[in-house]
Amino acid sequence: MKKKYLLLLLCVPLLVSGCGKVPELQNGQQIVVELNGKQFTAEEFFDELKENYGTSALINLVSNYITDQEITDELAEEAKERAQSEYNSMAAYYGSSWNQFLASNNYTGEQLLRDFENSYRQNLVLEQYIRTDVVTDEEIQEYYDNNIFGDSSVRHILIIPDVDDDMNSTEKAEAKQKALEEATKIIETLQNSDNLEEEFINIAKEQSDDTGTASEGGLLENINSDSNLAEEFWEAARDLEVGKFTTEPVETEFGYHIIYKVSQKEKPALEEVKETILDNLVDEILSENDATIIYWAGLREKYNMVIHDDIIKNNYEATLNQIQ
């Protein structure tokens, strides 16, 4: 619907400029439509659009202009590729109903693909703005200090409580307690071992419930904060010294872990991971509520946008005030 109103708004300058044979009143106002002697002028048409849809249509027009100014060839190509990928995925999902889906939404395939591409262009330009104009060097340094660590390799033994959906809460609690006790006994065995890593490997192969790593002695190589590990697991592994293991079971949503640290690499230099840090910070910022609205407003402010029409200005400012 927004697209349709934008097209209507874009038609207004054509009417005002006198393109085509548009009748005029004596005062110079052009007539858009008339019926039974009632005449509706271009000015009335514009005022109606402005009151109801003008703010969103005009802001979209401005955003498209800024996007065209800011986008690089590389980003434009990326937007095109992403749009085509999304279009192909959607078409495959609807299959034989694809044309029906397009028709029911008043789209042609070409229009939908163009709108996808335009959306990705705007998103990529906004991300670029946040990277260059919003994220500060201090924030990058803070993220580096608190979240970047050298890759490490660990071994772990996982004991999963033997529970199922048919159990009541008491039975589930008993199963968890039994798993905890089993993990605790393994720790006691390891504490009395003369060859810790060898013992750890043997126990992992025989008793670990992690089928993906048990045969390798519970080995997880080159893990870091971006490895999609359970937070409790990652924090315990991160804080271990090489050659040491957790002397208390580490509970995660999967069960109880015993973790042994095999090796620890040096922390990479800031410049080596700066782009990754920026990616993560941009993702964090854009995950906030109303982030797209807030930071697009900042980008328009960077371009010194001034709204002269009072109705559109008030509507625009009211929208921003609601989310502050």
N, C-alpha and C positions, 0 to 999 in steps of 0.2 A: 504494500500500500504506500509506503514511504516513497518508493521509487516513482510511482504514478504521480504523486503530488509534486515531486521534484520536477518531473517533466512538464507538468502544468505550469509550475512557477517559471521554468525556463522559457515557456511560450509567451509570458507576459511582455518581455522586451520586444518581441516580434510584433505584438499587437500595437504597442505604444509607438514603435518606430514607423508604423504605417506600411509594413510589408503586406502585399496583397491588397485586395479591394475591400477594406474594412470601413464601413460607414462611420461618420463622425457627427456628434452633436454640434450645435453652434459654438459652444464654448471650447471646442477642440477635443473633448473626451470621445474616445472611440467606443463603439458599441460592439460588445462581444456576442450578445444574443438578444432577441426580442420575441415577445409573444403577446398577442392580443393588445398590441400597442404599448406594452410595457417594455422598456429598454434597460438592459443591464450593461454598464460600461466596464471598460478594462480596469478602471480605478476601483470600482466596486468589487470586481472579480479579484483583484490583487489584495484588497483589504480583507476579503473573506479568507483567502488562502493564508495571508499573513497572520490573521487571528487564530486560525485553527491548526495550520500545518507549517506556517512560514518559518518558525524558529528551527525546527529539525531539518527542513529542506535547505535553508540558507546555511546552517552550520555544516551540513553534509557537503554543500557546494564549496564552502571555504576549506573544509578538510581535504577534499579532492584536489583543490588547487595547491595546498601545502604539500600534499603527497607528491604531486607532480614535480614540485620544486626540490623536494628532499630526496626522492628515491634515486638510488644509483642503478646502473645497468645490472650489477650483480644482484641487487635486491629485487629488481623488476623481474629478472629471470627466475629467481627463487619463487616469487609470488606466482608466476605463471605455471611453474612446475607443480607447486602445491595445489593450486586451483585445479589443474588438470587431474591430479591424483585424487582429490576429493570428489570431483565430478565423476571420474571413472568408478570410484568406490560406491557412490550413491547410485549410479546407473546400474551397476552390477547387483546391488542390494534389491532394487525394485524390479530388475529383470524385464519380463514382458509387460509389466505395468508402468514402465518408465514414461512412455509418452502420455499415458493417462495422468500420472503424477504431475508432469509438466503442465498439461492442459488445465488441471484442476487448480493449479497455482498461478495461472495466467503467465506462464513462462514458455519460452522456447529454449532449447538446449543452449543455443548461442548466448542468450540473455543470462541464463543461470551461470554459465561458465564465466561470463564477463563480470557478474556480480561477485562470484567467488574470488576472482583475480583482484578485483578492486578492494575487497575486504582484506585479503592477504597483503596487498600493497600498503594499506593503511596500518595494519598491524605491524608490519616490518619497519615502517617509518617510525611508528611510535616506540618500538623497541630500540631503534637506533637513537632516538632522542633521549630516552631514559639512560642509555649507556653513556652518551656523550655529555648530557646537560644536567642529569639528575643525580646519578651515582657520583659520590665524591671520592677523592683519593683516601680520605680517612676511613670511609666505609669499606673500601677495598682492602686497606691494611688491616682493619679490624676483622674482616672475614678471613683473611689470610692467617692472622694470628690464632684465631679461635677454631677454624674449620679445616685447615689444610695440614695434612700430615703425610709423611712418607709412606709409601705402600708397605704393608707388612704381610707376612704369611703366618698362619696359625693352624693348629689342629684342634678339633673339638669332638667331644662325645656328647651325643644327644640322647636323653632318656625321655620318651613321650609317655605321659600318663595314659593308661589303658581305659579310656572313657568312651561312651557312646551316647547317642541322643535319648535312649530309653532309660538311662540312669536318672535317679533323683539326685537332688543336691548333695545329700549325705554320701551317696555312693560315689559321686564325682569327687568330692572332697577326700574320700578315702583313697581313691585311685591316684589323686595328685600327691597325697602324703606318701604312698608307696613308691611313686616315682622319685620323689625327693629323697627318700631314704636310700634308694638304690644309687642315686647320684652321689650321695654323701659317702656311702661305702666305697665307691670307686675312688673318691678323693682320698679316703684313708689309705687305700691300697697304694695309690700313687705317692703319697707322702712317705711311705716306707720303702719305696723302690730304690734300688741301687743304680738303675739305668732308666731315668725318667722318661725320655722320649721314646725309647724302645718299648717300655711298658705301656706308655700312652697309646702307641700305634697298635699294639696287640689288643688292648682293651677296646679301642675304637672299632677294630675289625670284627671283634666278637660280640660287642654289646651295644654299639651305637645304633640308634634308630634312624639316623640320617642315611638313607640308602644311597644318596648321591655321593657321599664322601667316605662312607665306612670302609669300603674296599681299599681306599688310599690312606687308611689310617687317620681319617677325619681331616685331611688336608684341604685348606682353603688358601689359595695363593693370591698375592698382590691385592689385598683388600684395602679399602680406604673409606672415607666418609660418603662417597658416592656409590658404594657397592650394594645399596638396597638391602643391607642387613638390618635385622631388628636393632632398634636403638640401644637396648640393654646389652645386646651381644657386642655391638661395635664399641661402645664405651668401655666395656670390660676388656676387650681385646686391645684397644688403644692404650690403655693404662698399664698393661702388663709389661714387665721387663722380659727381654729375650731369655729363653731358658726357664721361665717361670710359668706357673699355671694358676688358675683361679682356685683358691682354697675353700670357696663356698660355691654351691651351684648357682648358675646365672639363669634366672627364670625369664623366659620370653613367651610369646603367645604359642610357640611350638612345643615347649616343654622345658626341661632343665639341661643346661649345658655345662660341661667342664671344658675350659679353653686353655691350650698350651701355646705359647708364643715361640715360633720357630725363628723368625728373622724380622728385622726392621730396617727399612731404607731411610736415607736422609731426606729431610723435608725439601721439596723442590724450591728453587728460587721463585720469588714473586712474579717476575716477568714470564717465567715458564707457564704459570697457571693463571695469569691475569685474565685472559679471555674466558676461561672456564669460570672464574670468580664472577666476572661481569654477567655471564649467562645466568648463573645461579641467582645473583642479586636482582637481575631484571625479572626473572621468573617469580621471585619472592614479592617484588613490588607489584607486579601485575596480578598476583593472586589475592591482593587486598580488595576489599569491597569497593566497587565503583572506581577502581584504579584507571580503567580506560577513559572514563569521563574526566576524571581529575587531571590526568597527564595530557590528554588531548587539549584541555583548557590551557594548560601550561605551554603547550606547543603553539597554540594560537596566540597566546600572549607574547611569545617570543617573536611572532610576526607582527606584533603591534596591532592586533585586530581591534577596531573601534566600530561598535554598532551604533549607527545614527538613528535608527528607527526606535522609538520609545517602546512600542509593544514588543518587538522582538528582543530588544535589550532587556526589558523587565522579565520576560519569560526565560531568557537565557540565564540571567543572574539568579532567578528564583530556583532554577534547576540546580545550579551550583551550590546555592545556600542550603538546599535540602540535604546535601550529602556531606556538608562540612561539619 
